[in-house]
């Protein structure tokens, strides 16, 4: 059993594609599609679009007046680096050699475990951009930041340095307006105010409200939603089903509801939801930005190495295998350089609907 021929990054990549072909994609993968660039620097333009301004009248045989470019902010950041791996030690290799017959169940279980370990690292790499994107879509108390601290490394990125986004696009409900106050909350008013704000500023229509199931249950329990359902269907109900609520919200507020309850574990293995309870993110149709991947050291420098092999999955996640000669170890690493850009952040509104 020659592991150098059997357990390659290319085989791992093929196995990952096969295993995850039917898996549900992350929310961020659709709103921030993956793109690739060289180097670490990331630059993008924020708020470059707005309502169209009528063309200036001009006289014949006269020079045309020159228009100033629509105001926009140029944002720059150095993209962060992530890497983790596992080692197949000499003792592990001896365990495999005990079962030379490839049909031996013990050998098959060991080989499957090799691929599962690497797929676990790839899945962990995919968690990173999703975690970043959800920090932007659901900024804690309106602070539009990405913050990941672990292993002695602190990655912090402020997407709203002057506080203008928080001032104009983050709404914190209080008192009787909170959705936890079922008898006085008015989600229809909250959605309308947000839609009006973005429409008047940029001409863009907000179409989808993203929230957790716990937040959705606050929405469903409000008297405003129950009364609107009664008015629309003449059916009194003390409890509304999910589809009932979605139908009423779509008809009255012109908003689709998207529920997102997936979770991840942080570096301390503590479970967290990607979407925190009590927050609602209102977005327009289409993509909101991009998930940018850089070229990792493994992709740049190990592809032609004698004792190493590299494959790329998910646009920019590098799977590398390095054979150590003394001691004889097989080291597998998964690495990425990744950071999202958020060009349409000024077309997004976030509501904090509970205290």
Backbone torsions as a table, in degrees:
resi	resn	phi	psi	omega
1	UNK	NA	104.9	-179.3
2	UNK	-92.9	101.3	-176.7
3	UNK	-63.8	-28.9	-179.8
4	UNK	-64.1	-29.5	178.5
5	UNK	-91.2	-29.8	-175.1
6	UNK	-86.0	-46.6	-173.8
7	UNK	-103.3	83.1	-178.4
8	UNK	-112.8	158.3	175.0
9	UNK	-57.5	-34.3	179.3
10	UNK	-66.1	-39.1	177.3
11	UNK	-67.4	-37.9	177.4
12	UNK	-63.9	-43.4	179.7
13	UNK	-62.5	-42.1	178.4
14	UNK	-65.3	-40.4	178.7
15	UNK	-64.4	-41.6	178.9
16	UNK	-62.2	-43.7	-180.0
17	UNK	-62.9	-39.4	-178.8
18	UNK	-70.0	-43.1	-176.9
19	UNK	-67.2	-36.5	-173.1
20	UNK	-101.6	12.0	-177.6
21	UNK	-60.8	-34.9	-177.3
22	UNK	-102.1	3.2	-177.6
23	UNK	-72.2	144.1	177.7
24	UNK	-68.2	131.7	-179.0
25	UNK	-72.1	158.1	174.9
26	UNK	-69.6	153.2	177.1
27	UNK	-57.8	-46.1	-176.3
28	UNK	-64.2	-27.4	-179.1
29	UNK	-64.1	-29.9	178.0
30	UNK	-83.3	-37.8	-177.8
31	UNK	-82.6	-25.8	-179.8
32	UNK	-130.5	76.4	-175.9
33	UNK	-61.5	150.5	-175.4
34	UNK	-72.6	139.8	173.9
35	UNK	-140.4	160.8	-173.9
36	UNK	-122.7	142.6	175.4
37	UNK	-145.8	163.1	176.8
38	UNK	-91.0	150.5	175.2
39	UNK	81.9	-171.7	-174.6
40	UNK	-107.1	-21.8	-173.6
41	UNK	-79.3	134.9	178.3
42	UNK	-123.8	126.3	179.1
43	UNK	-129.0	135.0	175.9
44	UNK	-148.7	164.5	-179.9
45	UNK	-105.8	131.3	-179.4
46	UNK	-109.9	137.3	173.6
47	UNK	65.9	35.5	-177.7
48	UNK	-83.3	-7.6	-178.3
49	UNK	-112.3	150.6	177.6
50	UNK	-159.0	-168.1	176.6
51	UNK	-63.8	140.7	179.3
52	UNK	-65.8	138.8	179.0
53	UNK	-102.0	131.0	-176.8
54	UNK	-58.1	143.0	180.0
55	UNK	-66.3	142.0	179.8
56	UNK	-69.6	139.7	170.8
57	UNK	-70.7	151.1	-178.8
58	UNK	-145.1	155.1	178.8
59	UNK	-91.7	151.8	174.8
60	UNK	-64.2	149.1	176.4
61	UNK	60.8	25.9	176.5
62	UNK	-126.1	153.4	179.4
63	UNK	-67.2	139.7	178.6
64	UNK	-72.9	138.6	175.0
65	UNK	-68.0	144.8	-178.5
66	UNK	-94.7	130.5	-177.9
67	UNK	-89.3	139.1	172.1
68	UNK	-71.3	146.3	176.8
69	UNK	-67.3	145.4	177.7
70	UNK	-58.9	133.1	-175.5
71	UNK	-56.3	135.2	177.9
72	UNK	-151.5	158.7	179.1
73	UNK	-107.1	133.8	175.7
74	UNK	-95.8	119.0	-177.3
75	UNK	-110.4	138.2	-179.1
76	UNK	-131.6	146.1	178.2
77	UNK	-156.9	155.6	172.0
78	UNK	-96.0	124.5	-172.9
79	UNK	-71.4	142.6	-177.3
80	UNK	-83.1	159.0	-176.1
81	UNK	-115.2	135.8	179.4
82	UNK	-131.3	138.3	179.2
83	UNK	-157.6	139.6	176.0
84	UNK	-155.1	156.5	-177.6
85	UNK	-154.6	-178.8	173.2
86	UNK	-141.9	162.6	-173.0
87	UNK	-120.9	131.1	169.5
88	UNK	-94.4	105.7	-172.7
89	UNK	-82.0	171.4	180.0
90	UNK	-60.2	-38.7	178.8
91	UNK	-64.6	-40.8	177.4
92	UNK	-61.5	-39.9	179.3
93	UNK	-64.1	-38.4	178.2
94	UNK	-64.4	-35.6	176.9
95	UNK	-62.4	-39.2	177.5
96	UNK	-67.9	-37.5	-179.3
97	UNK	-66.2	-22.8	177.9
98	UNK	-63.0	-25.3	-177.6
99	UNK	-119.1	81.1	-177.2
100	UNK	-69.4	-33.9	-179.1
101	UNK	-69.1	119.0	-177.1
102	UNK	-65.0	-17.6	178.9
103	UNK	-86.1	-4.8	179.2
104	UNK	-65.2	127.1	-177.8
105	UNK	-57.7	-34.8	-179.6
106	UNK	-65.1	-44.8	179.6
107	UNK	-64.9	-41.2	179.4
108	UNK	-62.8	-41.1	179.3
109	UNK	-64.2	-39.9	178.9
110	UNK	-64.7	-43.0	-179.1
111	UNK	-67.4	-40.1	176.7
112	UNK	-61.0	-37.4	-179.3
113	UNK	-65.5	-34.9	177.7
114	UNK	-58.5	-47.0	-179.5
115	UNK	-69.9	-37.6	-180.0
116	UNK	-63.5	-40.0	179.0
117	UNK	-60.5	-44.5	-178.7
118	UNK	-70.3	-38.9	177.4
119	UNK	-63.1	-32.5	176.6
120	UNK	-63.9	-37.9	177.3
121	UNK	-68.2	-39.1	178.5
122	UNK	-64.4	-42.8	177.3
123	UNK	-61.2	-39.1	177.6
124	UNK	-63.9	-36.0	177.2
125	UNK	-66.0	-35.9	179.3
126	UNK	-71.4	-25.0	177.6
127	UNK	-64.7	-34.8	-173.6
128	UNK	-58.7	-56.4	-180.0
129	UNK	-65.4	-33.6	178.8
130	UNK	-64.9	-40.1	177.1
131	UNK	-62.8	-42.4	178.5
132	UNK	-63.4	-47.3	-177.4
133	UNK	-61.5	-42.3	-178.9
134	UNK	-70.4	-27.3	172.7
135	UNK	-66.5	-30.4	178.1
136	UNK	-79.7	-39.4	-178.7
137	UNK	-74.3	-26.7	-178.9
138	UNK	-129.4	65.4	-175.2
139	UNK	-66.5	129.5	-179.0
140	UNK	-62.0	119.4	-178.7
141	UNK	54.4	27.3	175.5
142	UNK	84.1	3.9	-179.7
143	UNK	-86.5	102.0	-174.3
144	UNK	-74.2	87.3	-174.8
145	UNK	-140.4	155.2	165.6
146	UNK	-111.8	129.5	-179.3
147	UNK	-142.3	118.7	175.9
148	UNK	-133.5	119.0	-179.0
149	UNK	-125.6	121.7	178.2
150	UNK	-170.7	156.6	173.5
151	UNK	56.2	32.9	179.3
152	UNK	76.2	8.7	-179.0
153	UNK	-116.5	137.4	-179.9
154	UNK	-122.6	109.8	175.2
155	UNK	-106.5	114.5	179.4
156	UNK	-133.4	130.3	-179.0
157	UNK	-133.7	124.8	179.9
158	UNK	-100.9	113.3	-179.5
159	UNK	-90.4	1.1	-176.5
160	UNK	-142.4	63.1	-171.6
161	UNK	-61.3	-35.9	-177.9
162	UNK	-92.2	-0.6	177.4
163	UNK	75.4	8.3	-176.0
164	UNK	-69.5	-36.5	179.1
165	UNK	-65.4	-46.1	-179.2
166	UNK	-60.8	-39.6	-178.6
167	UNK	-64.2	-38.0	-171.6
168	UNK	-105.8	-17.7	-170.9
169	UNK	-127.0	2.1	176.5
170	UNK	-115.7	123.7	-177.0
171	UNK	-118.8	117.9	177.5
172	UNK	-105.5	111.5	179.5
173	UNK	-75.5	151.6	-178.6
174	UNK	-143.6	162.2	174.9
175	UNK	56.8	-131.5	-176.1
176	UNK	-69.5	-14.9	-180.0
177	UNK	-77.6	-19.9	-178.5
178	UNK	-59.6	142.4	-178.1
179	UNK	-67.1	-17.3	177.0
180	UNK	-70.4	-16.4	175.2
181	UNK	-94.2	87.7	-170.1
182	UNK	-60.6	-32.7	-174.2
183	UNK	-81.1	-16.4	-176.6
184	UNK	-121.4	-15.2	-179.2
185	UNK	-67.1	150.0	178.8
186	UNK	-136.9	82.7	-180.0
187	UNK	-59.4	-31.0	179.6
188	UNK	-62.8	-41.8	177.1
189	UNK	-64.4	-42.3	-179.2
190	UNK	-62.3	-43.5	178.2
191	UNK	-65.2	-42.0	-178.7
192	UNK	-63.8	-44.2	179.9
193	UNK	-60.2	-41.2	-180.0
194	UNK	-67.2	-43.4	179.9
195	UNK	-64.2	-41.2	178.4
196	UNK	-63.4	-40.8	-177.9
197	UNK	-59.2	-50.2	-177.1
198	UNK	-71.6	-38.8	-180.0
199	UNK	-61.7	-43.2	-178.2
200	UNK	-70.3	-29.8	-178.0
201	UNK	-83.4	-35.6	-172.3
202	UNK	-136.2	-5.3	-178.2
203	UNK	77.3	7.7	-178.1
204	UNK	-94.5	142.9	179.2
205	UNK	-100.0	126.5	170.6
206	UNK	-74.4	135.1	-173.4
207	UNK	-126.5	-20.2	-172.1
208	UNK	-135.1	135.2	176.2
209	UNK	-109.7	117.3	-178.7
210	UNK	-100.5	131.0	-178.7
211	UNK	-159.0	169.5	175.1
212	UNK	-84.0	166.3	178.4
213	UNK	-64.1	-37.6	178.9
214	UNK	-61.3	-40.5	177.3
215	UNK	-68.5	-39.0	178.2
216	UNK	-60.6	-36.6	179.7
217	UNK	-66.4	-32.4	173.1
218	UNK	-64.1	-42.2	178.2
219	UNK	-61.2	-46.4	-176.5
220	UNK	-66.2	-27.8	-176.4
221	UNK	-84.2	-8.7	-175.6
222	UNK	-71.6	143.8	178.5
223	UNK	-62.6	-32.0	-178.8
224	UNK	-61.5	-41.5	-180.0
225	UNK	-71.2	-43.2	179.3
226	UNK	-62.3	-42.1	179.6
227	UNK	-65.8	-39.2	179.4
228	UNK	-66.6	-36.6	176.6
229	UNK	-64.1	-42.1	178.5
230	UNK	-62.9	-41.9	-179.8
231	UNK	-65.6	-37.0	-175.9
232	UNK	-79.1	-36.2	-171.6
233	UNK	-120.0	-4.9	179.1
234	UNK	55.7	34.0	178.9
235	UNK	-123.6	105.4	179.8
236	UNK	-71.5	130.8	179.0
237	UNK	-140.8	133.0	174.5
238	UNK	-78.4	-22.6	179.3
239	UNK	-133.2	130.8	179.0
240	UNK	-105.5	137.4	175.5
241	UNK	-76.5	163.7	-176.1
242	UNK	-55.1	-46.8	-177.9
243	UNK	-67.2	-31.7	175.4
244	UNK	-60.0	-48.3	-177.7
245	UNK	-64.2	-45.2	-179.5
246	UNK	-61.1	-38.3	179.2
247	UNK	-65.2	-44.2	-179.9
248	UNK	-64.9	-44.7	-179.3
249	UNK	-64.0	-42.2	179.9
250	UNK	-64.9	-40.3	-178.2
251	UNK	-73.0	-41.0	-174.5
252	UNK	-91.9	-36.1	-175.7
253	UNK	-106.7	-4.2	-179.1
254	UNK	57.8	36.5	-178.6
255	UNK	-125.5	133.2	170.0
256	UNK	-83.3	146.1	176.7
257	UNK	-104.5	127.9	175.9
258	UNK	-119.2	117.5	179.4
259	UNK	-95.5	135.4	-177.0
260	UNK	-140.0	111.7	-174.5
261	UNK	-122.7	14.6	179.8
262	UNK	-66.9	153.5	-175.7
263	UNK	-130.3	168.1	175.4
264	UNK	-145.9	168.0	173.7
265	UNK	-111.0	135.3	179.6
266	UNK	-80.0	-171.2	-175.7
267	UNK	-63.6	-21.5	176.9
268	UNK	-95.9	11.0	178.7
269	UNK	66.7	24.0	175.0
270	UNK	-89.6	131.9	-177.2
271	UNK	-77.4	138.0	177.7
272	UNK	-138.6	146.1	170.1
273	UNK	-79.6	145.1	173.6
274	UNK	-65.1	-38.0	179.9
275	UNK	-106.7	115.0	-178.7
276	UNK	-72.8	149.8	175.9
277	UNK	-67.1	146.2	176.4
278	UNK	89.9	1.9	179.4
279	UNK	-121.0	145.1	175.4
280	UNK	-131.8	128.0	178.0
281	UNK	-107.9	122.0	-179.4
282	UNK	-102.8	121.9	-173.2
283	UNK	-128.5	156.2	173.9
284	UNK	-85.9	176.5	174.8
285	UNK	-68.3	155.9	175.7
286	UNK	91.8	-179.6	178.9
287	UNK	-77.4	155.7	-177.1
288	UNK	-108.1	-18.9	-177.4
289	UNK	-175.4	-149.0	179.6
290	UNK	-146.6	152.2	172.6
291	UNK	-100.6	108.5	-174.2
292	UNK	-93.8	128.9	175.0
293	UNK	-110.1	136.9	174.0
294	UNK	-97.1	-179.0	179.1
295	UNK	-92.2	115.1	-177.3
296	UNK	-73.0	160.0	175.2
297	UNK	-56.8	-36.0	179.9
298	UNK	-63.8	-45.1	179.8
299	UNK	-66.5	-37.1	-175.7
300	UNK	-75.8	-37.1	-167.3
301	UNK	-119.3	-15.0	-175.8
302	UNK	-103.1	-9.6	-174.8
303	UNK	-60.1	-31.7	-178.5
304	UNK	-104.9	8.1	-177.7
305	UNK	-73.5	150.3	-177.2
306	UNK	-69.2	-39.3	-173.4
307	UNK	-103.6	17.8	-176.2
308	UNK	-138.5	158.5	177.1
309	UNK	-145.4	145.4	-173.8
310	UNK	-137.0	140.1	171.4
311	UNK	-134.6	151.5	-179.0
312	UNK	-112.1	129.8	174.8
313	UNK	-122.3	156.5	175.9
314	UNK	51.4	45.0	174.7
315	UNK	76.1	-47.1	-173.2
316	UNK	-144.2	11.8	178.4
317	UNK	-91.2	118.1	-176.6
318	UNK	-93.1	126.9	173.2
319	UNK	-107.5	118.3	-176.4
320	UNK	-125.7	146.3	176.8
321	UNK	-125.7	127.1	-178.9
322	UNK	-122.9	128.7	179.9
323	UNK	-96.4	117.8	176.2
324	UNK	-90.2	134.8	-174.1
325	UNK	-91.9	-25.7	-178.3
326	UNK	-152.4	100.3	-1.6
327	UNK	-70.6	166.0	-177.2
328	UNK	-82.0	99.5	-179.6
329	UNK	-126.0	155.3	174.6
330	UNK	-116.1	107.3	-176.6
331	UNK	-101.1	128.5	177.9
332	UNK	-118.2	129.8	-178.1
333	UNK	-125.2	147.8	170.3
334	UNK	-123.2	128.7	-175.5
335	UNK	-140.1	158.2	177.5
336	UNK	-159.3	149.8	167.3
337	UNK	-117.3	115.6	-169.5
338	UNK	-148.3	143.1	175.5
339	UNK	-163.4	133.7	177.9
340	UNK	-82.7	147.1	167.1
341	UNK	-101.6	152.5	-173.2
342	UNK	-133.7	68.0	-175.3
343	UNK	-61.8	-30.7	-174.4
344	UNK	-104.3	28.3	-177.8
345	UNK	-62.8	-27.4	178.8
346	UNK	-78.8	0.9	175.4
347	UNK	-109.8	17.5	-179.0
348	UNK	-123.5	139.4	175.5
349	UNK	-123.5	137.3	178.6
350	UNK	-117.6	129.9	176.5
351	UNK	-106.6	130.9	167.9
352	UNK	-100.2	106.5	-165.2
353	UNK	-98.3	-2.3	176.2
354	UNK	-140.2	152.1	-175.5
355	UNK	-71.4	NA	NA
